Amino acid sequence: MRERGRFGAEMTMSGEVIRLDGVTKNYQAGGPPALDNVHLRVTAGDVLAVMGPSGSGKSTLLNLVAGLDRPTAGQVAIAGRRIDKLSETALARFRARHVGIIFQFFNLLDDLTVEDNVLLPAQLAGASRRQARARADELLERMGITQYRNAYPARMSGGQRQRVAIARALVNSPELLLADEPTGALDTATGQQIAGLLRELNADGQTLVLVTHDRSLAQRFAARTVELVDGQLMSDTAAGVPA
């Protein structure tokens, strides 16, 4: 059963949004794997924090879940569909419709206005212009940046640009929102504001995976934290109690 929250997020009720079975990723033949036989489940409405030292496999995990990379072995299913065997075209279409990504350094296109940046994933997903504009209007208002719709990102502050990036990630009402160090490039106060926005989205039902080096952010924000070390899932802690 699917349900829409206040911000339009489409949720798969009582279902798994992420399922990794025995996922291994090797970048060099004979070298140590970036991920090694990882099993992971994330259900609808969860907030999962992914932690670990540099080189532990956090970015690899995020890229595999996002469909930006493919496993060497194992299976990756997102929103009930196995994505590791999709063609590049089908994978890009699936990602545009079902996965939103927030990057540490925003990854906005400086030659497009704020509104056009937000609209871009909807256009790639084949949404109608009218529906996409209505959704963009809703998100720009929710993020408090309506007045910047015709501005260019390079002229905006880091916090404002991250709000644009969040709106862009949400424009297609994805089942899954991935945030890669979303507060890492921001000052403390602005980072807390962005974390608050993400918390509100989750309270409305949005499933979120947060990659962060900030343990205090993970503890405040996520009900569950997994830790990677040398590509292996070393711990899985829910509500402060080791599983």
C-alpha positions in Angstrom: 0.0 0.0 0.0 1.3 3.5 -0.8 0.5 6.7 0.9 1.6 10.3 0.4 2.8 12.5 3.2 2.4 16.2 3.7 5.4 17.0 1.4 4.3 14.5 -1.2 6.8 11.8 -0.4 5.5 8.4 -1.7 5.9 5.7 0.9 5.8 2.0 0.7 4.0 1.1 3.9 5.3 -1.9 5.9 7.8 -2.7 3.2 11.6 -2.8 2.6 12.9 0.2 0.8 16.5 -1.1 0.7 17.6 -4.7 0.6 21.2 -5.7 0.1 22.0 -9.4 0.0 25.7 -10.5 0.1 26.9 -7.3 -1.7 30.6 -7.2 -2.5 32.3 -4.5 -4.6 35.8 -4.9 -6.0 37.5 -2.1 -7.9 40.8 -3.9 -8.5 41.2 -7.5 -9.2 43.0 -9.2 -6.4 42.8 -6.1 -4.2 40.8 -5.8 -1.0 37.0 -5.2 -1.6 35.5 -1.8 -1.0 32.5 -3.7 0.3 32.7 -7.3 1.5 29.5 -9.4 1.7 27.2 -6.8 3.1 23.6 -7.6 4.1 21.3 -4.7 4.9 17.6 -4.0 5.3 16.0 -0.6 5.6 12.2 -0.3 6.0 9.9 2.5 4.9 10.1 5.5 7.2 13.4 4.6 8.7 16.4 7.0 9.2 19.6 5.1 8.9 23.0 6.7 9.6 26.0 5.1 7.9 29.3 5.8 9.7 32.9 4.7 9.4 36.5 6.0 8.8 37.6 7.3 5.5 38.0 4.4 3.1 35.6 2.2 5.0 33.1 1.8 2.1 30.5 4.4 3.0 30.6 6.1 -0.4 30.6 2.8 -2.2 27.5 1.7 -0.2 25.7 4.9 -1.1 26.6 4.6 -4.8 25.3 1.1 -5.0 22.1 2.0 -3.3 21.7 5.0 -5.5 22.3 2.9 -8.6 25.4 4.9 -9.5 27.5 1.8 -9.4 27.0 -2.0 -9.6 28.1 -4.7 -7.2 30.7 -7.3 -8.2 28.6 -9.9 -6.4 25.3 -9.9 -4.5 21.9 -8.3 -5.1 20.6 -4.7 -4.6 16.9 -4.1 -4.4 15.4 -0.6 -4.0 11.7 0.1 -3.4 10.9 -3.6 -4.2 12.8 -3.7 -7.4 16.2 -5.4 -8.1 18.3 -2.7 -9.7 21.7 -4.3 -10.1 20.6 -6.1 -13.3 18.9 -3.1 -15.0 20.3 -1.6 -18.2 21.9 1.8 -17.9 18.9 3.5 -19.4 16.4 1.7 -17.2 18.6 2.3 -14.2 18.8 6.1 -14.9 15.0 6.2 -15.3 14.5 4.3 -12.0 16.9 6.5 -10.1 15.2 9.7 -11.3 11.8 8.5 -10.2 12.6 6.6 -7.0 15.8 7.9 -5.4 16.7 11.5 -4.3 20.3 12.4 -3.6 21.7 15.2 -1.5 25.4 15.9 -1.9 27.9 17.5 0.5 28.9 20.1 -2.0 25.4 20.5 -3.5 26.2 19.6 -7.1 24.0 22.3 -8.5 24.3 23.6 -12.1 25.5 27.2 -11.8 24.2 28.1 -15.3 20.6 27.2 -14.4 18.3 29.1 -12.1 17.2 27.7 -8.7 13.9 26.7 -10.2 15.4 25.0 -13.2 17.8 23.1 -11.0 14.9 21.8 -9.0 12.9 21.0 -12.1 15.7 19.0 -13.8 15.1 15.6 -12.2 11.4 15.9 -13.0 12.2 16.6 -16.6 14.6 13.6 -16.8 11.8 11.4 -15.3 9.3 12.5 -18.0 6.9 14.4 -15.6 4.6 16.9 -17.2 5.8 20.5 -17.0 2.7 21.6 -15.2 2.9 19.0 -12.5 6.7 19.5 -12.1 6.2 23.3 -11.7 3.5 22.8 -9.1 5.7 20.4 -7.1 8.7 22.7 -7.4 6.6 25.6 -6.1 5.6 23.5 -3.1 9.1 22.6 -2.3 10.6 26.0 -2.8 8.0 27.3 -0.3 8.7 24.5 2.1 12.4 25.1 2.0 11.9 28.9 2.5 13.6 29.9 -0.8 10.7 30.9 -3.0 12.3 34.4 -3.4 15.4 32.9 -5.0 13.6 30.9 -7.7 15.1 33.1 -10.5 18.5 33.4 -8.8 21.7 31.5 -9.7 23.2 29.1 -7.1 26.7 30.7 -7.2 25.3 33.9 -5.7 23.7 32.0 -2.8 25.0 31.0 0.6 25.9 27.4 1.4 22.7 26.9 3.5 20.5 28.3 0.7 22.2 26.1 -1.9 21.7 23.0 0.3 18.0 23.9 0.5 17.9 24.0 -3.3 19.6 20.6 -3.4 17.0 19.1 -1.0 14.2 20.5 -3.1 15.8 19.0 -6.2 16.2 15.6 -4.5 12.5 15.6 -3.5 10.9 16.9 -6.7 9.9 13.4 -7.9 8.6 12.3 -4.5 11.2 9.5 -4.2 10.7 6.6 -1.9 14.3 6.9 -0.8 16.3 10.0 0.1 20.1 9.6 0.3 22.2 12.4 2.1 26.0 12.3 1.7 27.5 14.5 4.5 24.6 17.0 4.0 25.9 19.3 6.7 29.6 18.8 6.1 30.2 22.0 4.0 28.1 24.2 6.3 28.7 26.1 9.5 27.3 24.6 12.7 24.2 26.8 12.9 23.3 26.3 9.2 24.0 22.6 9.5 21.6 22.3 12.4 18.9 24.0 10.3 19.4 21.6 7.4 19.4 18.6 9.9 16.1 20.0 11.2 14.6 20.1 7.7 15.6 16.5 7.1 14.1 15.5 10.5 10.8 17.1 9.5 10.8 15.2 6.2 11.4 11.9 8.1 8.6 12.7 10.6 6.3 13.0 7.6 7.3 9.5 6.4 10.4 10.0 4.2 12.9 7.1 4.3 16.4 8.5 4.7 19.9 7.2 4.6 22.5 9.6 6.0 26.2 9.2 5.5 28.1 11.2 8.1 31.3 11.5 10.0 29.5 13.4 12.7 28.6 10.9 15.5 26.6 13.5 17.4 24.5 14.2 14.4 23.8 10.5 13.9 22.9 10.0 17.6 20.5 13.0 17.5 19.0 12.3 14.2 19.0 8.6 13.4 17.2 5.8 15.2 19.6 3.3 13.7 23.3 3.5 12.9 25.5 1.0 11.0 29.3 1.2 11.0 31.6 0.1 8.2 35.2 -0.8 8.7 37.3 -2.0 5.8 34.2 -2.7 3.7 32.6 -4.9 6.3 29.4 -4.1 8.3 30.8 -4.2 11.9 27.9 -2.9 13.9 24.2 -2.2 13.6 22.8 -0.2 16.4 19.1 0.7 16.8 17.9 3.3 19.4 21.2 3.2 21.2 21.1 -0.6 21.8 23.5 -2.9 19.7 21.6 -5.4 17.6 
